[in-house]
Amino acid sequence: MTRSMALADMRKDYAMAGLLEKDLAPNPFDQFEQWFREAESAKITEPNAMTLCTVGTDGRPSARTVLLKGSDARGFVFYTNYESRKARELTAAPRATLLFPWVAMERQIIIEGAVTRVSRGEADVYFHSRPRASQVGAWASPQSTPIVGREVLEESFRAVEKKYEGREIPLPPHWGGFRVTAECVEFWQGRRSRLHDRLRYRRNGEIWIIERLAP
């Protein structure tokens, strides 16, 4: 750690709020919804932005930011190209961790669970709710594949635009969604003296067990 970073760490203390067991919803989905609404009210930039962590067949972890596009008791949904690195890793090892880093609120949420693909019908509904340019992009970009330059993307984009000019763009066969079915969900609230509140929901059959973790 550099000296400037060390000094910043010494000055920083977390005092915006606390998180006690008595304040929690009975399940992590209602608690997530409450915190998400509060993040929206606090004008957090893209509160649905989350870090998705996966593991390759070689055991190497990888991470990237994706956008949450749906959440309920079934799980947390995002969409991608099924030929991308993250999709290939999730297909080979269908488990993931999601992290919502709401630093401005001194909060974070960590979700761990198994991963499944959403149905084609569900993916089709979401795909056609996107801006038309985003639909074109889903066809035009060979995600995670090396290309020689940006002009390759732009030429491919123009070709797809021309192909579907004046008609509906179909859902690509290589594009769809993943759902992370939560097994553990941790809500982290920063506190003074680094004695942070970490409250975790852990699934035990049909029951959610709530436990406090030491910071």
N, C-alpha and C positions, 0 to 999 in steps of 0.2 A: 504493500500500500504506500503510495507517495505521501509526502508530508501534507500537501494540500488536501488530499482525500482524508487523511487521518483527522485533520483539524475540522473538516466539514462533519465527519462522523461524530466528533466530540460535541459539536454545537447542536446537532439534531436530536430532538426528543419528540416523542409521539404523544400528543395530548388532546386530540380532537374528540375522541369518544372511547367508550369501552364496550365490551360484549360479554354479557352474563348469561348463564344458563336460563334464567327465568325470562329472558327477553327473546329466546329462540322460538321459532315456529316448530310444530311437532315433526315436520319432515323437511328435508333440504330443498325441495322444490319451492315450497312457499317461502322459505327463508331466502332463497336465491331471487325469487320474484320481488321480494321486499327490498333487498339490497340493490337489485338492478334498477328498480324505480327510483331509489334514492340517488343512484349514480346518474341517471338521466336528469333528475331535478338539479343535481349539482353541476350539470353541464360538462360532465366528463367527455372528452373527445372520443367518439366511437366506443361507447361502453360495451358494445358487443364484440370488440376486438379481443381475441384470446390467443395465447400461445398454445399450440398443439405439439405435443411431444410424442414421438414414435421411436421404434427401434428397428434397425435393419436386420437382415438375416446374418450379418457379420457381427451382430451385437452392438454396433455403434448407434448411439442415440442421435436423433436429429430433432430440430425444433424450428417452427415458423409461426407467423401470425396469420390467423384465419378469422373469419367473421361468423359469429353465432347467428343462425337464421331461424332457429326455433327451439323452444324448450318446454317440456311438460313432464309429467310423471314417467313417461317412456324414456326420456333422455334428452340429450343436447345435440342439435343437428347443425352440420355445416356441409357445404357443397364444394366439389372439386372435379378435376379431370381424373378419371380412374386409371390413367396411364402415368400420372405424376409420381414422383418419388414417395410422397406421403401415402398415396393410395396403394402403391405397390407394397410398402412396408406394412400398412394396416391389413392388407389382404393376407400377407405372410404371417403376421403376428397381430391378430385383431384385438389389441388392447391399446389404450391411450391415456394420457394425462392432459387435462386442460387447465390453463392458468389465466385468470382474469386479474391483471395488475393495476388496480385502481389506486395508484400511488398518491394522487392528489387528495384522496379521502383516507389515506393511511390504511387501506384495506386490500386484501387479496382473497380470491377464492380458488381452491384447487379441487379438481374433480378427477377421479380415477374410475375407470371401468372398461367393460368389454365393448367392442365396436361391431356394428352390423351395418349393412347398406340399407338405405331407405328404399321403399318400393318405387318402381318406375312411375307409377301413377302420381305419387307424392312429388317425385323429382320433376315430372312434367309440369305439374301445377306451379311449382316454384320457378322453373326455368322460364315459363311464359309470363311470369310476373316481373321479370328482369327487364331493364331497358334493352331495346333492340340491339344497340351496339354491343352490350355485354353478351347477348345471345350469339352475335356474329363472332365475338372474340372466343367463345367457347369452342367454336368450330375451327377458328383460324390458328390457335396457338397449340403447338405440340408440347405441352407443359413439361418442364424439367429436361427437355431434350436440347443438346447443344445446337446452336444455329450460328451461321457465319456473320450475321449482322441484323440490325433492326429492320432493314429494308425487307428482309424475308417475311417478318411478321406483317408489315404494312402491305406487301403484295398479296399475301395470303388473305388478309382482311378484306382487301378490295375484291378479290376473287369470290369470297363467300358472299359479300354484299351483292355482287352482280348475279350470282347464282340464284339467290332467294329474293331478288328484287320484285316487289309487288305481291309477295305471298308469305305465308307463315313460315318461320324458321323452325324446323323440327328439333326435338330434343336429341342431341348427339348420343350415339350408343356408348360412347366412352366417357360420358359425363353424368354425374349424379351426386347423391348425398350419403353421408355417414351419420350414424347415430351412436353417441357414447352413452351407454346405459350405466348410470352412476352406481357405484358400489361403496365409494367413500367420497365424502364432500367436506372439505375443511374451510371454515370461515376464519380469516385472520384479521384481527384489528390491532393496530399499533398502540402501545401503551408506554407510559413513562418508564425510564430506567431499563428499557428493553424487556420489561416483563409483559410481553404481548399476550393478548387473548387469542388462543387457538382452540376453537371448538369444532370437533369433527363428528359428523354423522357417519355411522358405519352400519351397513345393511347386514342383518342377521335373519335370513329367511324373508318374511314379510314385515319384519320389525326394524325400525331404525334406532340404533343405540347412539346416544349422544355422550361423548367423552371429551374431557379437557386434556390438552396436551401441553406439556411444559414448553416454554418458548426457547 
